[in-house]
């Protein structure tokens, strides 16, 4: 209990100093659209002679074809593995010779290429970036190597109880929706992917009118327009048809998935469908969830289930708000024999929340933390690039850093109770438990089946 009090006092002590920098005013970044449809966002920061750049393409795992799960990630991760003009080793050697870095990868909603160089080497960086963007080789050898790497990742996931529970929860909750599978894909999907699939995915989605470039550092918008336009003048737009997955059906009754593992510590996830990032209730839910289980040691779930009952070392709740509705989850590890009580206490705490709402003290603490910590998301050029890119992809607007504290501070106790009652469902949930099922002996919830997550 003393630890909780100390952490709460520390967060409140820090909040005013952080909040003083959270009132962003003026121009955070400037934005334009190039003739080929490419969105360009520039935040000029002349203090350091560096430039951080991120290309964000709407080509994440959500665009994976049903029978080719993993092609989005495979495409992104092989972009840097050689072009029609230079090998991967040459790319790495050239960028590392000037102290820079370049990387690529995919998430659920988008793929990225990140570049970091000194300002004096921006020309070289853009030359390499343009080459990997417009002339990837996708050699059979590199694709085979990456497929083997992705399969190994999936096999490792099957061996880690926490990962197994996450995979099984997503598979059951999302069904045929692409969020049901890890970004790496599935073993079956990876087996089916051919070079033509990767090339076809690249040609369909890696287009300037489906992308944004964010630049932060010692460069102005005018200079960036000139340099990027020249480097990418041959990157041609085409009509892009992105898939629109159907929202999975809501969980209508308690459901449970058991995964039998010879371990003493049960891993469990309790939850249901959540919201999309565009949902106007997002900010009220941020406050609501911080108080429930997102605030670490100062949250209600941690206070009751860890501090008061001693059932776990940690319990957390989270809304995963993406382009399409994501999940709401409460995750916890506990001794097998304590699983039933942990699940019961989770539901009790949610019911208590829905009945009584929050106190003014809880509300004030949540707002202080959320607004006070926000500037830390922009305290380096690298973080700023990532935040500005996400702001563009999710349509948050360039005034988002200025408005975020206003939106959070505008949340009332009545709104918190309203969104809690709308988005928390203690009687309609999915529960996934991995552990020694004989010791766990789940009660009061209908069993679906013992299963392993479908990564095959």
Helices and strands as residue ranges (DSSP letters): H 2-22, E 30-33, E 39-44, E 50-57, G 61-63, G 66-68, H 71-78, H 88-97, E 101-106, E 111-118, G 119-121, H 122-134, H 140-159, H 161-174, G 178-180, H 187-192, H 195-205, G 208-210, E 211-217, H 221-231, E 255-260, E 265-273, H 282-289, I 290-294, G 296-298, H 300-301, I 302-308, E 315-319, E 327-335, G 336-338, H 339-356, H 360-374, G 375-378, H 381-393, H 400-409, H 413-423, E 430-435, H 437-440, E 447-450
